[in-house]
């Protein structure tokens, strides 16, 4: 069945019943919506997310065990020699900026947040190298708060499915917050990532094996 997609003020909107069905189908396909980044401590997740910018989660997961073995505490990260830190994270790309952000953020966590990852958007955005995507990831995965993580998969799939008609991350976040149940929003975004990797790739989406094929605006294209 092909559904009609209405465009309102720049946003392509599915019917409310269709959105609920979309959520249900993705829950069936991906029952464990977890982030692929591996970590032990909350701040390790924060820095892994910083390293993942313009880099694959798989690559970050190879680097972080080495990183946290060399710097096992926030204090050691805050006092790290930049050249040595850069060498460890070099393969993640943009290593100079990422090294500066990690050491500065570690120092700020210690001086202003008692060594804990903040639980508000405002405080998270104060940390060096943290934008709304990473902040939402921390809010959803660490603090279990409603969050909408807009990454490349979310941008691509939200537009293809017909949830939005914009590629601007903040507009997508705003639109998804309006149509997704808050308690399901974080998991929904994780499921979009899993679906984007497994089925709905950027270059050659496998529409024939897609569990949400009948709800996708792309069907009518």
Beta strands, then each sheet from edge to edge (+ up, - down):
strand 1: 6-8
strand 2: 11-13
sheet 1: 1+ 2-
end
